[in-house]
Amino acid sequence: YDFVYFIDTLVYLFILIFKTKWLDTKAFSKKFVPVVMAASVALFFLNLAFAETDRPELLTRTFDHKYLVKYLGPYNFTVYDGVKTIENNQQK
């Protein structure tokens, strides 16, 4: 059921590609978008820092999936699990 976490992204892409009439391109200034992206990346790393202080070596040692979901959150865990799967497939 991991794909459920990415459905909203697919919906947004669909709207961007096929329904451009609905979008107001002047809705946000050009300075606003990088600020939002920087804030989201900062929040991700803040969450990761809190998880690492509570449990050191969270991403380098092997833990139960439930434990990782607890500390990373479901969306970030899905991305982490995808990266680990790709790494494992490349080693084979």
C-alpha positions as CSV (number, residue, x, y, z in Angstrom):
1,Y,0.0,0.0,0.0
2,D,3.0,2.3,-0.3
3,F,1.7,3.8,-3.5
4,V,-1.2,5.4,-1.6
5,Y,1.2,7.9,-0.1
6,F,2.1,9.2,-3.6
7,I,-1.4,9.4,-5.1
8,D,-1.6,13.1,-4.3
9,T,1.5,13.7,-6.3
10,L,0.1,11.9,-9.3
11,V,-3.1,13.9,-9.0
12,Y,-1.2,17.2,-8.9
13,L,0.8,16.1,-11.9
14,F,-2.4,15.2,-13.8
15,I,-3.8,18.6,-13.0
16,L,-0.7,20.4,-14.1
17,I,-0.5,18.5,-17.4
18,F,-4.1,18.4,-18.5
19,K,-5.9,21.2,-16.7
20,T,-3.7,24.2,-17.1
21,K,-6.7,26.5,-17.5
22,W,-7.6,26.0,-13.8
23,L,-4.2,27.2,-12.6
24,D,-3.5,30.8,-12.0
25,T,0.2,31.3,-12.8
26,K,0.3,34.6,-11.0
27,A,-0.9,33.1,-7.7
28,F,2.6,33.0,-6.1
29,S,5.6,35.3,-6.6
30,K,8.8,33.8,-7.9
31,K,10.4,34.4,-4.5
32,F,7.7,32.4,-2.6
33,V,8.3,29.0,-4.2
34,P,12.0,28.6,-3.2
35,V,11.1,29.8,0.3
36,V,8.5,27.1,0.6
37,M,10.8,24.4,-0.8
38,A,13.6,25.5,1.5
39,A,11.2,25.4,4.5
40,S,10.1,21.9,3.6
41,V,13.6,20.6,3.3
42,A,14.5,22.3,6.6
43,L,11.6,20.6,8.3
44,F,12.6,17.2,6.9
45,F,16.1,17.6,8.2
46,L,14.8,18.9,11.5
47,N,12.6,15.8,11.8
48,L,15.6,13.6,11.0
49,A,17.7,15.4,13.5
50,F,15.2,14.8,16.3
51,A,14.9,11.2,15.3
52,E,18.7,10.8,15.3
53,T,19.0,12.4,18.8
54,D,16.4,10.1,20.1
55,R,17.9,7.0,18.4
56,P,21.5,7.4,17.1
57,E,22.4,5.7,13.9
58,L,18.8,5.4,12.9
59,L,19.5,5.1,9.2
60,T,22.7,3.2,9.3
61,R,21.8,0.3,11.5
62,T,19.0,-2.2,10.8
63,F,15.8,-1.6,12.7
64,D,12.3,-2.9,12.5
65,H,10.2,-1.2,9.9
66,K,7.6,-0.1,12.5
67,Y,10.4,1.6,14.5
68,L,11.6,3.5,11.4
69,V,8.0,4.6,10.5
70,K,7.6,5.9,14.1
71,Y,10.7,8.1,13.9
72,L,10.7,9.1,10.2
73,G,7.0,9.2,9.4
74,P,5.2,7.2,6.7
75,Y,6.1,9.3,3.7
76,N,9.8,9.7,4.6
77,F,10.0,6.0,5.4
78,T,8.5,5.2,2.0
79,V,11.2,7.2,0.3
80,Y,13.9,5.7,2.5
81,D,12.7,2.2,1.8
82,G,12.6,2.8,-1.9
83,V,16.2,4.0,-1.8
84,K,17.3,1.0,0.2
85,T,15.5,-1.3,-2.3
86,I,17.3,0.2,-5.2
87,E,20.6,-0.1,-3.4
88,N,20.0,-3.8,-2.6
89,N,19.0,-4.5,-6.2
90,Q,22.1,-2.9,-7.5
91,Q,24.3,-5.0,-5.2
92,K,22.9,-8.3,-6.6
